[in-house]
Amino acid sequence: MFNKCEFLIGDDKSVVIVVPQAVPKGEQLTIRIAEDMVSFYKAGELLFGRVQCQCVKTLRCLRKKQRIGLIEAIDGKMNFPVYIAATARVEGGLSSFADYETRAA
């Protein structure tokens, strides 16, 4: 499970997230945004990452998206050419994590 990542926002407000591990392939991925926490789930409810984000602009941009691409940076290094390894559905606007099950993957 990871607890930090990078958010890349383009001039056109496009967003990709660089995560420090391999992302689950062939599974439904979901990003849930509650307050200043961004949580990453696979297969519906299995938590595989949670990141605190205190940048209001980034959180606002994430909440406006329906899907976001994830790029792998295993061991802190991106393999070039960089490609989107998976996409995740975005769910936002929740007030607390109690609204979701948090079984760690």
C-alpha positions in Angstrom: 0.0 0.0 0.0 1.4 3.4 -0.9 0.9 6.7 0.9 2.4 9.2 -1.5 2.1 9.9 -5.2 2.3 12.7 -7.8 -0.6 14.5 -9.4 0.1 15.8 -12.9 -2.3 18.4 -14.2 -2.1 19.7 -17.7 -2.9 23.1 -19.0 -6.3 21.8 -20.2 -7.0 20.4 -16.6 -6.3 16.9 -17.7 -5.0 14.7 -14.8 -2.8 11.7 -14.4 -1.6 10.2 -11.2 1.9 8.8 -10.8 1.9 6.0 -8.2 5.0 4.4 -6.7 4.0 0.8 -7.4 2.5 -1.5 -10.0 -1.2 -0.9 -10.4 -3.6 -3.8 -10.5 -4.2 -4.9 -14.0 -7.6 -6.2 -15.3 -9.5 -5.0 -12.2 -11.9 -2.2 -11.7 -10.0 0.6 -10.0 -11.7 3.4 -8.1 -10.4 6.6 -6.6 -12.4 8.0 -3.7 -12.0 11.6 -2.5 -13.1 12.5 1.0 -12.1 15.8 2.5 -8.3 15.9 1.8 -7.7 12.2 1.4 -7.5 10.4 -1.9 -8.0 6.6 -1.6 -7.3 4.0 -4.3 -9.3 0.8 -4.4 -9.2 -2.3 -6.6 -11.9 -4.9 -7.2 -14.5 -2.7 -5.6 -13.5 -2.4 -2.0 -9.8 -3.5 -1.5 -7.7 -0.5 -0.5 -4.3 -0.4 -2.2 -3.2 3.2 -1.5 -4.2 6.3 0.5 -2.7 9.8 0.0 -3.3 13.0 1.8 -3.6 16.0 -0.6 -3.7 19.5 0.8 -3.8 21.3 -2.5 -7.4 22.6 -2.9 -6.9 23.1 -6.7 -5.7 19.5 -7.2 -8.7 18.2 -5.2 -11.1 20.3 -7.1 -9.6 19.1 -10.4 -9.8 15.5 -9.3 -13.4 15.8 -8.3 -14.4 17.1 -11.7 -13.1 14.0 -13.5 -15.0 10.8 -14.1 -11.9 8.8 -14.9 -8.2 9.4 -14.3 -5.1 7.6 -15.7 -2.5 6.0 -13.5 1.1 5.9 -14.4 3.5 3.5 -12.6 6.7 4.7 -11.1 8.1 1.6 -9.5 10.9 2.3 -7.1 10.5 6.0 -7.8 11.4 5.6 -11.5 9.1 5.9 -14.5 9.9 3.6 -17.4 10.1 5.4 -20.7 8.1 5.7 -22.8 5.6 6.6 -20.1 2.2 5.2 -20.6 -1.1 5.0 -18.7 -1.0 1.6 -17.0 -4.7 1.8 -15.9 -7.6 4.1 -15.5 -9.7 4.6 -12.3 -13.2 5.7 -11.9 -13.5 8.8 -9.6 -16.0 9.1 -6.7 -15.9 12.3 -4.6 -17.8 14.5 -2.3 -17.9 12.2 0.7 -17.5 13.6 4.1 -15.8 10.7 5.8 -14.1 7.4 5.3 -16.7 5.7 7.4 -18.9 5.6 4.3 -16.6 2.9 2.8 -15.1 -0.3 3.9 -11.3 0.0 4.2 -10.0 -3.6 4.0 -6.3 -3.3 3.0 -5.2 -5.3 0.0 
